[in-house]
Amino acid sequence: MKKAAAIIIGLAILFVLLLFSMTYSVGFNQVALKSHFGKVDSSSIVREPGLHFRWPFFADSVTTY
């Protein structure tokens, strides 16, 4: 029973960390440039402030200015 609870808690922590790595925020005075596997196009400029989602850390990278 204790082993199953530890596995469930571990998976929940892993899920929260994965979800955390898939979000980014843009401030009202910032612009974000999102690149997908190192390629940037004109649709990857984010100007709207707030919380945004992206693919996990190995696929997308976000730079805020």
mmCIF file as Biopython writes it, N, C-alpha, C and O atoms, coordinates in Angstrom:
data_model
#
loop_
_atom_site.group_PDB
_atom_site.id
_atom_site.type_symbol
_atom_site.label_atom_id
_atom_site.label_alt_id
_atom_site.label_comp_id
_atom_site.label_asym_id
_atom_site.label_entity_id
_atom_site.label_seq_id
_atom_site.pdbx_PDB_ins_code
_atom_site.Cartn_x
_atom_site.Cartn_y
_atom_site.Cartn_z
_atom_site.occupancy
_atom_site.B_iso_or_equiv
_atom_site.auth_seq_id
_atom_site.auth_asym_id
_atom_site.pdbx_PDB_model_num
ATOM 1   N N  . MET A ? 1  ? 0.826  -1.194 0.000   1.0 0.0 1  A 1 
ATOM 2   C CA . MET A ? 1  ? 0.000  0.000  0.000   1.0 0.0 1  A 1 
ATOM 3   C C  . MET A ? 1  ? 0.863  1.248  0.000   1.0 0.0 1  A 1 
ATOM 4   O O  . MET A ? 1  ? 0.582  2.193  -0.736  1.0 0.0 1  A 1 
ATOM 5   N N  . LYS A ? 2  ? 1.913  1.266  0.817   1.0 0.0 2  A 1 
ATOM 6   C CA . LYS A ? 2  ? 2.761  2.440  0.894   1.0 0.0 2  A 1 
ATOM 7   C C  . LYS A ? 2  ? 3.537  2.636  -0.404  1.0 0.0 2  A 1 
ATOM 8   O O  . LYS A ? 2  ? 3.816  3.767  -0.802  1.0 0.0 2  A 1 
ATOM 9   N N  . LYS A ? 3  ? 3.884  1.532  -1.061  1.0 0.0 3  A 1 
ATOM 10  C CA . LYS A ? 3  ? 4.616  1.613  -2.316  1.0 0.0 3  A 1 
ATOM 11  C C  . LYS A ? 3  ? 3.746  2.224  -3.412  1.0 0.0 3  A 1 
ATOM 12  O O  . LYS A ? 3  ? 4.230  3.022  -4.215  1.0 0.0 3  A 1 
ATOM 13  N N  . ALA A ? 4  ? 2.476  1.857  -3.448  1.0 0.0 4  A 1 
ATOM 14  C CA . ALA A ? 4  ? 1.555  2.407  -4.442  1.0 0.0 4  A 1 
ATOM 15  C C  . ALA A ? 4  ? 1.332  3.905  -4.213  1.0 0.0 4  A 1 
ATOM 16  O O  . ALA A ? 4  ? 1.256  4.681  -5.165  1.0 0.0 4  A 1 
ATOM 17  N N  . ALA A ? 5  ? 1.230  4.298  -2.957  1.0 0.0 5  A 1 
ATOM 18  C CA . ALA A ? 5  ? 1.043  5.719  -2.643  1.0 0.0 5  A 1 
ATOM 19  C C  . ALA A ? 5  ? 2.268  6.525  -3.048  1.0 0.0 5  A 1 
ATOM 20  O O  . ALA A ? 5  ? 2.134  7.642  -3.547  1.0 0.0 5  A 1 
ATOM 21  N N  . ALA A ? 6  ? 3.453  5.978  -2.840  1.0 0.0 6  A 1 
ATOM 22  C CA . ALA A ? 6  ? 4.680  6.674  -3.230  1.0 0.0 6  A 1 
ATOM 23  C C  . ALA A ? 6  ? 4.772  6.828  -4.741  1.0 0.0 6  A 1 
ATOM 24  O O  . ALA A ? 6  ? 5.222  7.861  -5.238  1.0 0.0 6  A 1 
ATOM 25  N N  . ILE A ? 7  ? 4.348  5.805  -5.471  1.0 0.0 7  A 1 
ATOM 26  C CA . ILE A ? 7  ? 4.364  5.891  -6.930  1.0 0.0 7  A 1 
ATOM 27  C C  . ILE A ? 7  ? 3.368  6.930  -7.421  1.0 0.0 7  A 1 
ATOM 28  O O  . ILE A ? 7  ? 3.678  7.695  -8.333  1.0 0.0 7  A 1 
ATOM 29  N N  . ILE A ? 8  ? 2.199  6.970  -6.844  1.0 0.0 8  A 1 
ATOM 30  C CA . ILE A ? 8  ? 1.184  7.953  -7.242  1.0 0.0 8  A 1 
ATOM 31  C C  . ILE A ? 8  ? 1.659  9.369  -6.929  1.0 0.0 8  A 1 
ATOM 32  O O  . ILE A ? 8  ? 1.494  10.270 -7.752  1.0 0.0 8  A 1 
ATOM 33  N N  . ILE A ? 9  ? 2.236  9.573  -5.771  1.0 0.0 9  A 1 
ATOM 34  C CA . ILE A ? 9  ? 2.748  10.901 -5.409  1.0 0.0 9  A 1 
ATOM 35  C C  . ILE A ? 9  ? 3.887  11.299 -6.337  1.0 0.0 9  A 1 
ATOM 36  O O  . ILE A ? 9  ? 3.970  12.454 -6.754  1.0 0.0 9  A 1 
ATOM 37  N N  . GLY A ? 10 ? 4.763  10.358 -6.662  1.0 0.0 10 A 1 
ATOM 38  C CA . GLY A ? 10 ? 5.859  10.644 -7.580  1.0 0.0 10 A 1 
ATOM 39  C C  . GLY A ? 10 ? 5.367  11.014 -8.970  1.0 0.0 10 A 1 
ATOM 40  O O  . GLY A ? 10 ? 5.895  11.940 -9.586  1.0 0.0 10 A 1 
ATOM 41  N N  . LEU A ? 11 ? 4.364  10.306 -9.471  1.0 0.0 11 A 1 
ATOM 42  C CA . LEU A ? 11 ? 3.796  10.633 -10.781 1.0 0.0 11 A 1 
ATOM 43  C C  . LEU A ? 11 ? 3.092  11.988 -10.761 1.0 0.0 11 A 1 
ATOM 44  O O  . LEU A ? 11 ? 3.147  12.727 -11.745 1.0 0.0 11 A 1 
ATOM 45  N N  . ALA A ? 12 ? 2.441  12.316 -9.667  1.0 0.0 12 A 1 
ATOM 46  C CA . ALA A ? 12 ? 1.782  13.617 -9.558  1.0 0.0 12 A 1 
ATOM 47  C C  . ALA A ? 12 ? 2.805  14.746 -9.571  1.0 0.0 12 A 1 
ATOM 48  O O  . ALA A ? 12 ? 2.587  15.773 -10.214 1.0 0.0 12 A 1 
ATOM 49  N N  . ILE A ? 13 ? 3.916  14.565 -8.868  1.0 0.0 13 A 1 
ATOM 50  C CA . ILE A ? 13 ? 4.969  15.580 -8.864  1.0 0.0 13 A 1 
ATOM 51  C C  . ILE A ? 13 ? 5.578  15.718 -10.255 1.0 0.0 13 A 1 
ATOM 52  O O  . ILE A ? 13 ? 5.849  16.832 -10.704 1.0 0.0 13 A 1 
ATOM 53  N N  . LEU A ? 14 ? 5.793  14.609 -10.934 1.0 0.0 14 A 1 
ATOM 54  C CA . LEU A ? 14 ? 6.322  14.640 -12.299 1.0 0.0 14 A 1 
ATOM 55  C C  . LEU A ? 14 ? 5.375  15.355 -13.240 1.0 0.0 14 A 1 
ATOM 56  O O  . LEU A ? 14 ? 5.818  16.119 -14.097 1.0 0.0 14 A 1 
ATOM 57  N N  . PHE A ? 15 ? 4.075  15.122 -13.099 1.0 0.0 15 A 1 
ATOM 58  C CA . PHE A ? 15 ? 3.075  15.787 -13.929 1.0 0.0 15 A 1 
ATOM 59  C C  . PHE A ? 15 ? 3.071  17.294 -13.687 1.0 0.0 15 A 1 
ATOM 60  O O  . PHE A ? 15 ? 2.984  18.067 -14.640 1.0 0.0 15 A 1 
ATOM 61  N N  . VAL A ? 16 ? 3.161  17.718 -12.444 1.0 0.0 16 A 1 
ATOM 62  C CA . VAL A ? 16 ? 3.179  19.146 -12.124 1.0 0.0 16 A 1 
ATOM 63  C C  . VAL A ? 16 ? 4.432  19.808 -12.691 1.0 0.0 16 A 1 
ATOM 64  O O  . VAL A ? 16 ? 4.357  20.920 -13.214 1.0 0.0 16 A 1 
ATOM 65  N N  . LEU A ? 17 ? 5.570  19.149 -12.596 1.0 0.0 17 A 1 
ATOM 66  C CA . LEU A ? 17 ? 6.799  19.706 -13.164 1.0 0.0 17 A 1 
ATOM 67  C C  . LEU A ? 17 ? 6.735  19.795 -14.684 1.0 0.0 17 A 1 
ATOM 68  O O  . LEU A ? 17 ? 7.220  20.767 -15.264 1.0 0.0 17 A 1 
ATOM 69  N N  . LEU A ? 18 ? 6.150  18.807 -15.331 1.0 0.0 18 A 1 
ATOM 70  C CA . LEU A ? 18 ? 5.985  18.850 -16.782 1.0 0.0 18 A 1 
ATOM 71  C C  . LEU A ? 18 ? 5.046  19.980 -17.182 1.0 0.0 18 A 1 
ATOM 72  O O  . LEU A ? 18 ? 5.309  20.695 -18.149 1.0 0.0 18 A 1 
ATOM 73  N N  . LEU A ? 19 ? 3.957  20.142 -16.447 1.0 0.0 19 A 1 
ATOM 74  C CA . LEU A ? 19 ? 3.023  21.227 -16.732 1.0 0.0 19 A 1 
ATOM 75  C C  . LEU A ? 19 ? 3.677  22.588 -16.511 1.0 0.0 19 A 1 
ATOM 76  O O  . LEU A ? 19 ? 3.436  23.525 -17.272 1.0 0.0 19 A 1 
ATOM 77  N N  . PHE A ? 20 ? 4.500  22.697 -15.476 1.0 0.0 20 A 1 
ATOM 78  C CA . PHE A ? 20 ? 5.204  23.945 -15.209 1.0 0.0 20 A 1 
ATOM 79  C C  . PHE A ? 20 ? 6.175  24.285 -16.330 1.0 0.0 20 A 1 
ATOM 80  O O  . PHE A ? 20 ? 6.358  25.459 -16.649 1.0 0.0 20 A 1 
ATOM 81  N N  . SER A ? 21 ? 6.800  23.276 -16.932 1.0 0.0 21 A 1 
ATOM 82  C CA . SER A ? 21 ? 7.745  23.532 -18.017 1.0 0.0 21 A 1 
ATOM 83  C C  . SER A ? 21 ? 7.049  23.879 -19.327 1.0 0.0 21 A 1 
ATOM 84  O O  . SER A ? 21 ? 7.704  24.289 -20.285 1.0 0.0 21 A 1 
ATOM 85  N N  . MET A ? 22 ? 5.733  23.721 -19.378 1.0 0.0 22 A 1 
ATOM 86  C CA . MET A ? 22 ? 4.988  24.012 -20.596 1.0 0.0 22 A 1 
ATOM 87  C C  . MET A ? 22 ? 4.280  25.360 -20.550 1.0 0.0 22 A 1 
ATOM 88  O O  . MET A ? 22 ? 3.460  25.646 -21.422 1.0 0.0 22 A 1 
ATOM 89  N N  . THR A ? 23 ? 4.573  26.193 -19.561 1.0 0.0 23 A 1 
ATOM 90  C CA . THR A ? 23 ? 3.947  27.508 -19.471 1.0 0.0 23 A 1 
ATOM 91  C C  . THR A ? 23 ? 5.010  28.591 -19.417 1.0 0.0 23 A 1 
ATOM 92  O O  . THR A ? 23 ? 6.143  28.358 -18.996 1.0 0.0 23 A 1 
ATOM 93  N N  . TYR A ? 24 ? 4.617  29.783 -19.856 1.0 0.0 24 A 1 
ATOM 94  C CA . TYR A ? 24 ? 5.460  30.963 -19.712 1.0 0.0 24 A 1 
ATOM 95  C C  . TYR A ? 24 ? 4.550  32.174 -19.625 1.0 0.0 24 A 1 
ATOM 96  O O  . TYR A ? 24 ? 3.405  32.134 -20.075 1.0 0.0 24 A 1 
ATOM 97  N N  . SER A ? 25 ? 5.058  33.242 -19.049 1.0 0.0 25 A 1 
ATOM 98  C CA . SER A ? 25 ? 4.241  34.437 -18.900 1.0 0.0 25 A 1 
ATOM 99  C C  . SER A ? 25 ? 4.932  35.618 -19.578 1.0 0.0 25 A 1 
ATOM 100 O O  . SER A ? 25 ? 6.158  35.710 -19.636 1.0 0.0 25 A 1 
ATOM 101 N N  . VAL A ? 26 ? 4.099  36.505 -20.080 1.0 0.0 26 A 1 
ATOM 102 C CA . VAL A ? 26 ? 4.564  37.718 -20.740 1.0 0.0 26 A 1 
ATOM 103 C C  . VAL A ? 26 ? 3.978  38.892 -19.975 1.0 0.0 26 A 1 
ATOM 104 O O  . VAL A ? 26 ? 2.768  38.959 -19.760 1.0 0.0 26 A 1 
ATOM 105 N N  . GLY A ? 27 ? 4.830  39.810 -19.566 1.0 0.0 27 A 1 
ATOM 106 C CA . GLY A ? 27 ? 4.375  40.999 -18.868 1.0 0.0 27 A 1 
ATOM 107 C C  . GLY A ? 27 ? 3.766  42.014 -19.824 1.0 0.0 27 A 1 
ATOM 108 O O  . GLY A ? 27 ? 3.900  41.886 -21.041 1.0 0.0 27 A 1 
ATOM 109 N N  . PHE A ? 28 ? 3.102  43.015 -19.276 1.0 0.0 28 A 1 
ATOM 110 C CA . PHE A ? 28 ? 2.444  44.003 -20.123 1.0 0.0 28 A 1 
ATOM 111 C C  . PHE A ? 28 ? 3.448  44.867 -20.875 1.0 0.0 28 A 1 
ATOM 112 O O  . PHE A ? 28 ? 3.093  45.478 -21.883 1.0 0.0 28 A 1 
ATOM 113 N N  . ASN A ? 29 ? 4.691  44.931 -20.409 1.0 0.0 29 A 1 
ATOM 114 C CA . ASN A ? 29 ? 5.718  45.721 -21.091 1.0 0.0 29 A 1 
ATOM 115 C C  . ASN A ? 29 ? 6.768  44.833 -21.757 1.0 0.0 29 A 1 
ATOM 116 O O  . ASN A ? 29 ? 7.890  45.278 -22.000 1.0 0.0 29 A 1 
ATOM 117 N N  . GLN A ? 30 ? 6.413  43.581 -22.055 1.0 0.0 30 A 1 
ATOM 118 C CA . GLN A ? 30 ? 7.346  42.630 -22.648 1.0 0.0 30 A 1 
ATOM 119 C C  . GLN A ? 30 ? 6.813  42.086 -23.970 1.0 0.0 30 A 1 
ATOM 120 O O  . GLN A ? 30 ? 5.619  42.147 -24.263 1.0 0.0 30 A 1 
ATOM 121 N N  . VAL A ? 31 ? 7.743  41.555 -24.752 1.0 0.0 31 A 1 
ATOM 122 C CA . VAL A ? 31 ? 7.429  40.828 -25.974 1.0 0.0 31 A 1 
ATOM 123 C C  . VAL A ? 31 ? 8.168  39.503 -25.886 1.0 0.0 31 A 1 
ATOM 124 O O  . VAL A ? 31 ? 9.321  39.470 -25.457 1.0 0.0 31 A 1 
ATOM 125 N N  . ALA A ? 32 ? 7.530  38.418 -26.282 1.0 0.0 32 A 1 
ATOM 126 C CA . ALA A ? 32 ? 8.159  37.102 -26.225 1.0 0.0 32 A 1 
ATOM 127 C C  . ALA A ? 32 ? 8.382  36.588 -27.641 1.0 0.0 32 A 1 
ATOM 128 O O  . ALA A ? 32 ? 7.538  36.749 -28.522 1.0 0.0 32 A 1 
ATOM 129 N N  . LEU A ? 33 ? 9.529  35.970 -27.833 1.0 0.0 33 A 1 
ATOM 130 C CA . LEU A ? 33 ? 9.880  35.357 -29.105 1.0 0.0 33 A 1 
ATOM 131 C C  . LEU A ? 33 ? 9.985  33.854 -28.868 1.0 0.0 33 A 1 
ATOM 132 O O  . LEU A ? 33 ? 10.857 33.386 -28.136 1.0 0.0 33 A 1 
ATOM 133 N N  . LYS A ? 34 ? 9.078  33.103 -29.503 1.0 0.0 34 A 1 
ATOM 134 C CA . LYS A ? 34 ? 9.013  31.661 -29.294 1.0 0.0 34 A 1 
ATOM 135 C C  . LYS A ? 34 ? 9.610  30.958 -30.508 1.0 0.0 34 A 1 
ATOM 136 O O  . LYS A ? 34 ? 9.204  31.212 -31.642 1.0 0.0 34 A 1 
ATOM 137 N N  . SER A ? 35 ? 10.572 30.076 -30.266 1.0 0.0 35 A 1 
ATOM 138 C CA . SER A ? 35 ? 11.174 29.317 -31.365 1.0 0.0 35 A 1 
ATOM 139 C C  . SER A ? 35 ? 10.855 27.843 -31.193 1.0 0.0 35 A 1 
ATOM 140 O O  . SER A ? 35 ? 10.936 27.297 -30.093 1.0 0.0 35 A 1 
ATOM 141 N N  . HIS A ? 36 ? 10.492 27.212 -32.296 1.0 0.0 36 A 1 
ATOM 142 C CA . HIS A ? 36 ? 10.138 25.797 -32.301 1.0 0.0 36 A 1 
ATOM 143 C C  . HIS A ? 36 ? 11.267 25.032 -32.979 1.0 0.0 36 A 1 
ATOM 144 O O  . HIS A ? 36 ? 11.465 25.146 -34.188 1.0 0.0 36 A 1 
ATOM 145 N N  . PHE A ? 37 ? 12.011 24.246 -32.190 1.0 0.0 37 A 1 
ATOM 146 C CA . PHE A ? 37 ? 13.207 23.533 -32.646 1.0 0.0 37 A 1 
ATOM 147 C C  . PHE A ? 37 ? 14.210 24.486 -33.295 1.0 0.0 37 A 1 
ATOM 148 O O  . PHE A ? 37 ? 14.868 24.121 -34.270 1.0 0.0 37 A 1 
ATOM 149 N N  . GLY A ? 38 ? 14.331 25.699 -32.765 1.0 0.0 38 A 1 
ATOM 150 C CA . GLY A ? 38 ? 15.298 26.671 -33.238 1.0 0.0 38 A 1 
ATOM 151 C C  . GLY A ? 38 ? 14.836 27.528 -34.397 1.0 0.0 38 A 1 
ATOM 152 O O  . GLY A ? 38 ? 15.571 28.423 -34.814 1.0 0.0 38 A 1 
ATOM 153 N N  . LYS A ? 39 ? 13.650 27.294 -34.937 1.0 0.0 39 A 1 
ATOM 154 C CA . LYS A ? 39 ? 13.145 28.067 -36.070 1.0 0.0 39 A 1 
ATOM 155 C C  . LYS A ? 39 ? 12.133 29.090 -35.578 1.0 0.0 39 A 1 
ATOM 156 O O  . LYS A ? 39 ? 11.245 28.777 -34.785 1.0 0.0 39 A 1 
ATOM 157 N N  . VAL A ? 40 ? 12.284 30.319 -36.062 1.0 0.0 40 A 1 
ATOM 158 C CA . VAL A ? 40 ? 11.404 31.410 -35.665 1.0 0.0 40 A 1 
ATOM 159 C C  . VAL A ? 40 ? 10.699 31.926 -36.911 1.0 0.0 40 A 1 
ATOM 160 O O  . VAL A ? 40 ? 11.337 32.157 -37.938 1.0 0.0 40 A 1 
ATOM 161 N N  . ASP A ? 41 ? 9.387  32.108 -36.824 1.0 0.0 41 A 1 
ATOM 162 C CA . ASP A ? 41 ? 8.655  32.750 -37.915 1.0 0.0 41 A 1 
ATOM 163 C C  . ASP A ? 41 ? 7.840  33.912 -37.356 1.0 0.0 41 A 1 
ATOM 164 O O  . ASP A ? 41 ? 7.840  34.153 -36.149 1.0 0.0 41 A 1 
ATOM 165 N N  . SER A ? 42 ? 7.150  34.628 -38.232 1.0 0.0 42 A 1 
ATOM 166 C CA . SER A ? 42 ? 6.457  35.847 -37.792 1.0 0.0 42 A 1 
ATOM 167 C C  . SER A ? 42 ? 5.288  35.558 -36.858 1.0 0.0 42 A 1 
ATOM 168 O O  . SER A ? 42 ? 4.882  36.444 -36.106 1.0 0.0 42 A 1 
ATOM 169 N N  . SER A ? 43 ? 4.740  34.357 -36.882 1.0 0.0 43 A 1 
ATOM 170 C CA . SER A ? 43 ? 3.610  34.044 -36.002 1.0 0.0 43 A 1 
ATOM 171 C C  . SER A ? 43 ? 4.062  33.665 -34.593 1.0 0.0 43 A 1 
ATOM 172 O O  . SER A ? 43 ? 3.226  33.430 -33.722 1.0 0.0 43 A 1 
ATOM 173 N N  . SER A ? 44 ? 5.368  33.604 -34.361 1.0 0.0 44 A 1 
ATOM 174 C CA . SER A ? 44 ? 5.860  33.197 -33.045 1.0 0.0 44 A 1 
ATOM 175 C C  . SER A ? 44 ? 6.230  34.383 -32.158 1.0 0.0 44 A 1 
ATOM 176 O O  . SER A ? 44 ? 6.885  34.203 -31.132 1.0 0.0 44 A 1 
ATOM 177 N N  . ILE A ? 45 ? 5.824  35.575 -32.536 1.0 0.0 45 A 1 
ATOM 178 C CA . ILE A ? 45 ? 6.028  36.757 -31.691 1.0 0.0 45 A 1 
ATOM 179 C C  . ILE A ? 45 ? 4.766  36.946 -30.855 1.0 0.0 45 A 1 
ATOM 180 O O  . ILE A ? 45 ? 3.673  37.107 -31.397 1.0 0.0 45 A 1 
ATOM 181 N N  . VAL A ? 46 ? 4.922  36.926 -29.538 1.0 0.0 46 A 1 
ATOM 182 C CA . VAL A ? 46 ? 3.777  37.017 -28.625 1.0 0.0 46 A 1 
ATOM 183 C C  . VAL A ? 46 ? 3.813  38.381 -27.959 1.0 0.0 46 A 1 
ATOM 184 O O  . VAL A ? 46 ? 4.772  38.719 -27.265 1.0 0.0 46 A 1 
ATOM 185 N N  . ARG A ? 47 ? 2.761  39.163 -28.173 1.0 0.0 47 A 1 
ATOM 186 C CA . ARG A ? 47 ? 2.682  40.506 -27.596 1.0 0.0 47 A 1 
ATOM 187 C C  . ARG A ? 47 ? 1.616  40.628 -26.516 1.0 0.0 47 A 1 
ATOM 188 O O  . ARG A ? 47 ? 1.606  41.603 -25.765 1.0 0.0 47 A 1 
ATOM 189 N N  . GLU A ? 48 ? 0.716  39.646 -26.429 1.0 0.0 48 A 1 
ATOM 190 C CA . GLU A ? 48 ? -0.360 39.708 -25.443 1.0 0.0 48 A 1 
ATOM 191 C C  . GLU A ? 48 ? 0.166  39.330 -24.066 1.0 0.0 48 A 1 
ATOM 192 O O  . GLU A ? 48 ? 0.796  38.282 -23.918 1.0 0.0 48 A 1 
ATOM 193 N N  . PRO A ? 49 ? -0.078 40.163 -23.049 1.0 0.0 49 A 1 
ATOM 194 C CA . PRO A ? 49 ? 0.380  39.811 -21.702 1.0 0.0 49 A 1 
ATOM 195 C C  . PRO A ? 49 ? -0.448 38.670 -21.126 1.0 0.0 49 A 1 
ATOM 196 O O  . PRO A ? 49 ? -1.609 38.479 -21.486 1.0 0.0 49 A 1 
ATOM 197 N N  . GLY A ? 50 ? 0.168  37.926 -20.236 1.0 0.0 50 A 1 
ATOM 198 C CA . GLY A ? 50 ? -0.542 36.848 -19.556 1.0 0.0 50 A 1 
ATOM 199 C C  . GLY A ? 50 ? 0.207  35.536 -19.609 1.0 0.0 50 A 1 
ATOM 200 O O  . GLY A ? 50 ? 1.378  35.473 -19.984 1.0 0.0 50 A 1 
ATOM 201 N N  . LEU A ? 51 ? -0.504 34.487 -19.221 1.0 0.0 51 A 1 
ATOM 202 C CA . LEU A ? 51 ? 0.057  33.142 -19.180 1.0 0.0 51 A 1 
ATOM 203 C C  . LEU A ? 51 ? -0.182 32.470 -20.526 1.0 0.0 51 A 1 
ATOM 204 O O  . LEU A ? 51 ? -1.294 32.498 -21.052 1.0 0.0 51 A 1 
ATOM 205 N N  . HIS A ? 52 ? 0.858  31.871 -21.076 1.0 0.0 52 A 1 
ATOM 206 C CA . HIS A ? 52 ? 0.777  31.199 -22.371 1.0 0.0 52 A 1 
ATOM 207 C C  . HIS A ? 52 ? 1.349  29.797 -22.242 1.0 0.0 52 A 1 
ATOM 208 O O  . HIS A ? 52 ? 2.092  29.497 -21.307 1.0 0.0 52 A 1 
ATOM 209 N N  . PHE A ? 53 ? 0.992  28.943 -23.193 1.0 0.0 53 A 1 
ATOM 210 C CA . PHE A ? 53 ? 1.458  27.572 -23.187 1.0 0.0 53 A 1 
ATOM 211 C C  . PHE A ? 53 ? 2.397  27.324 -24.361 1.0 0.0 53 A 1 
ATOM 212 O O  . PHE A ? 53 ? 2.323  27.993 -25.392 1.0 0.0 53 A 1 
ATOM 213 N N  . ARG A ? 54 ? 3.277  26.353 -24.181 1.0 0.0 54 A 1 
ATOM 214 C CA . ARG A ? 54 ? 4.217  25.965 -25.215 1.0 0.0 54 A 1 
ATOM 215 C C  . ARG A ? 54 ? 4.460  24.471 -25.090 1.0 0.0 54 A 1 
ATOM 216 O O  . ARG A ? 54 ? 4.020  23.840 -24.129 1.0 0.0 54 A 1 
ATOM 217 N N  . TRP A ? 55 ? 5.164  23.906 -26.067 1.0 0.0 55 A 1 
ATOM 218 C CA . TRP A ? 55 ? 5.562  22.511 -25.974 1.0 0.0 55 A 1 
ATOM 219 C C  . TRP A ? 55 ? 6.651  22.397 -24.919 1.0 0.0 55 A 1 
ATOM 220 O O  . TRP A ? 55 ? 7.245  23.409 -24.547 1.0 0.0 55 A 1 
ATOM 221 N N  . PRO A ? 56 ? 6.926  21.214 -24.435 1.0 0.0 56 A 1 
ATOM 222 C CA . PRO A ? 56 ? 7.947  21.065 -23.389 1.0 0.0 56 A 1 
ATOM 223 C C  . PRO A ? 56 ? 9.300  21.647 -23.785 1.0 0.0 56 A 1 
ATOM 224 O O  . PRO A ? 56 ? 9.533  21.988 -24.945 1.0 0.0 56 A 1 
ATOM 225 N N  . PHE A ? 57 ? 10.181 21.753 -22.802 1.0 0.0 57 A 1 
ATOM 226 C CA . PHE A ? 57 ? 11.439 22.474 -22.921 1.0 0.0 57 A 1 
ATOM 227 C C  . PHE A ? 57 ? 12.332 22.002 -24.062 1.0 0.0 57 A 1 
ATOM 228 O O  . PHE A ? 57 ? 13.152 22.783 -24.543 1.0 0.0 57 A 1 
ATOM 229 N N  . PHE A ? 58 ? 12.207 20.762 -24.512 1.0 0.0 58 A 1 
ATOM 230 C CA . PHE A ? 58 ? 13.076 20.291 -25.582 1.0 0.0 58 A 1 
ATOM 231 C C  . PHE A ? 58 ? 12.585 20.704 -26.964 1.0 0.0 58 A 1 
ATOM 232 O O  . PHE A ? 58 ? 13.359 20.639 -27.920 1.0 0.0 58 A 1 
ATOM 233 N N  . ALA A ? 59 ? 11.338 21.123 -27.109 1.0 0.0 59 A 1 
ATOM 234 C CA . ALA A ? 59 ? 10.792 21.480 -28.419 1.0 0.0 59 A 1 
ATOM 235 C C  . ALA A ? 59 ? 10.737 22.986 -28.627 1.0 0.0 59 A 1 
ATOM 236 O O  . ALA A ? 59 ? 11.144 23.463 -29.686 1.0 0.0 59 A 1 
ATOM 237 N N  . ASP A ? 60 ? 10.258 23.737 -27.673 1.0 0.0 60 A 1 
ATOM 238 C CA . ASP A ? 60 ? 10.103 25.183 -27.794 1.0 0.0 60 A 1 
ATOM 239 C C  . ASP A ? 60 ? 10.983 25.891 -26.776 1.0 0.0 60 A 1 
ATOM 240 O O  . ASP A ? 60 ? 11.182 25.422 -25.655 1.0 0.0 60 A 1 
ATOM 241 N N  . SER A ? 61 ? 11.499 27.024 -27.199 1.0 0.0 61 A 1 
ATOM 242 C CA . SER A ? 61 ? 12.190 27.900 -26.243 1.0 0.0 61 A 1 
ATOM 243 C C  . SER A ? 61 ? 11.624 29.299 -26.398 1.0 0.0 61 A 1 
ATOM 244 O O  . SER A ? 61 ? 11.277 29.722 -27.501 1.0 0.0 61 A 1 
ATOM 245 N N  . VAL A ? 62 ? 11.534 30.006 -25.295 1.0 0.0 62 A 1 
ATOM 246 C CA . VAL A ? 62 ? 10.921 31.330 -25.267 1.0 0.0 62 A 1 
ATOM 247 C C  . VAL A ? 62 ? 11.917 32.318 -24.693 1.0 0.0 62 A 1 
ATOM 248 O O  . VAL A ? 62 ? 12.525 32.077 -23.650 1.0 0.0 62 A 1 
ATOM 249 N N  . THR A ? 63 ? 12.076 33.434 -25.390 1.0 0.0 63 A 1 
ATOM 250 C CA . THR A ? 63 ? 12.915 34.533 -24.910 1.0 0.0 63 A 1 
ATOM 251 C C  . THR A ? 63 ? 12.046 35.767 -24.796 1.0 0.0 63 A 1 
ATOM 252 O O  . THR A ? 63 ? 11.371 36.146 -25.753 1.0 0.0 63 A 1 
ATOM 253 N N  . THR A ? 64 ? 12.058 36.399 -23.626 1.0 0.0 64 A 1 
ATOM 254 C CA . THR A ? 64 ? 11.263 37.596 -23.433 1.0 0.0 64 A 1 
ATOM 255 C C  . THR A ? 64 ? 12.174 38.822 -23.470 1.0 0.0 64 A 1 
ATOM 256 O O  . THR A ? 64 ? 13.298 38.803 -22.967 1.0 0.0 64 A 1 
ATOM 257 N N  . TYR A ? 65 ? 11.664 39.869 -24.070 1.0 0.0 65 A 1 
ATOM 258 C CA . TYR A ? 65 ? 12.389 41.150 -24.163 1.0 0.0 65 A 1 
ATOM 259 C C  . TYR A ? 65 ? 11.550 42.237 -23.577 1.0 0.0 65 A 1 
ATOM 260 O O  . TYR A ? 65 ? 11.969 43.394 -23.552 1.0 0.0 65 A 1 
#
